[in-house]
Amino acid sequence: MLKIRAKILSSHILAVVAVMICAASCLNGCSFGQDSMAQFKTLPDEGWRKSMSIKFTPEYADSSIHYDIALAIRHNNDYQYSNLSLVVDLVDSVKNVTRSNIDFELSDGYGNWKGSGFGALYQSSVIIAQDVSPSQVNSIVVWQAMNNCDIVKNVIDIGVIVTPSK
């Protein structure tokens, strides 16, 4: 009887581990469609310094169509603010820069995290460019711009999601 319970318990543990591995692989680069791309970069455990830029070079499946680009933030329950202020530079193929200041709202007025989550990890995204050709956004550079905060902690990953425009 004890051996049967141990076997059942171990099969349940294996099933839970398999589900967790599948979910984690989706969080690291979900497939949004054959012409879509997601790229994430993990931030240091000690936090994201104001002086640290994060650079992305989007990959486009087809240079003849237009795309929407979203910026995604993953944070945990210990993130201490309701928003994340960012500076985002979109750099085109001839090195022209379009700079935007984004106030990324991560929670509602009641302190509930927005976006989707798995365990204590939450992901929210915001569109930063719509209906752009690949030559219009050759690279993306992001800085944290929180007032009076040199280091932001508990932001786990930042990423870009590129999808064909509708």
N, C-alpha and C positions, 0 to 999 in steps of 0.2 A: 504494500500500500504506500509506503514511504517513497519507494522508487518511482511509482507512478506519479505521485504528486511532484516529485523533483523533476521528472521528465516534462510534465505539464507546465510547471513554473519556468523551466529553462526554455521551452518553446515559446511561452509568452514573452519572456525577456528578449529572445531573438527577434520576435515579431516587432516589439517596440523599438529595438535597435535598428531594424531594417527601415521602419517608418521614419525614424529620426535621421538616418543617413539620406533617405530620399528627400526629406524636407530640407535638410542642410544643403544638398546639392542644388536644389531649386533656388534657395536663397543666394547661392554664389553665382548664379548665371542662368536664370530661367529662360526657357525658350519661348519667345513671344510670337514666333512665326518665322518663316524661312528668311524673310528680309529684315528681321529685327536683331538687335544686339544689346546686351547688357554687360557693363564692365564695372566692377567694384574694386575699391582700394581700401585696405584695412588701415585704420589710424593707430598710432602708437598707444600702448596701454597708459603711458603717463599723460596723455592728452594731446589735443590739437593746438599747437602754438599759433599765434597770430601771424608770425613770420613764415609759417610753413604753408607753401602752396601745394595744391594737389592738381596734377595735370592729367588730362585724358586726351587721347587721340581716337575719336570715334571711327569705327569701321562701318562702311556702308556696303550693302550687298549689291546695289545697283546704282551707278552714278547718274542714271537718266531719270530717276524719280526723286520726289521731295520727301522730307522726313520731319517728324516731330522729335524733339529732344527733351527728356525729363531729367531732372536732378533728383536723386534718391538719397535719403538719409536713414541710416540704421542706428538706433540708440537703445540703451537699456533702461530699466526702471529707475536707475540711480541718476539719470540725467536731471539736473536741478533747475532747468529753465523751461518755460512753456514755448519758447521759440529758439531759433538759431539764425542770427544775422550773418549773411554771406555777401562776398563780392565775387561776381562771376564774370570772367572775360571770355567772350567768344572770339576766336581768332580765325580769320578767313585764309584762303590759300595764298594771298599776297601780303599777309601779316597785318592787315587792318584789324583793330581791336574794337569790339563793342562791349562796353562795361555796364553791368547791371548790379544794383544793390537789391538783395532779396531778403525779406524778413520771412523766414520759413516758420510757419506756425505748426508746432508739434503737438499741442494739446488744446482742448477747447476751454471755454471760460470756467469750467468746473474742475479742471485738472485731469480730465480723461485724455489719454493718448489718442491721437488721430492715427490713421493708417491701419496697417494690418500687423499682426504679431504672431510670434511663435515662442511660447515660454515667456521669458522676460525681455525678448528682443522685439522691437517695433520698427517698421519701415514705412516712411511717408515719402511721397514724391510730388514734384511740382514741375509743370512744363516751363522750360526756359527758352525754347525756340520752337516756332511752328512753321511748317511748310517751307523748310529751307533745303537748298540743294547742298550736296556734299562740299562744293567749293566755298559755300558761305560759312561753314563751320568746320574748319580743319583741325582745330584743337580747342579745348576748354580748360581754363585754369580757375581754380576755386580757392578762396581764402576765407577763414572764419573772421568775422568782423563784430564780435560781441563787444558792446561798450564796457569799459572798465574790467575786462576779462582777458588776460594775456593767454591763458590756457583753458580750453574747454575740455572737460572730462566726460566720459561715458557716451561719446559718439563713437560707435564701433566701426562703421564703414560709411563711405560716401561713394556714390556711383552715378553713372549716366546710363539712361535707357533710350535707345534710338529705335523708333518705329516708323514705318511708312505712313505718310499723311493720308488722311481719308479723303 
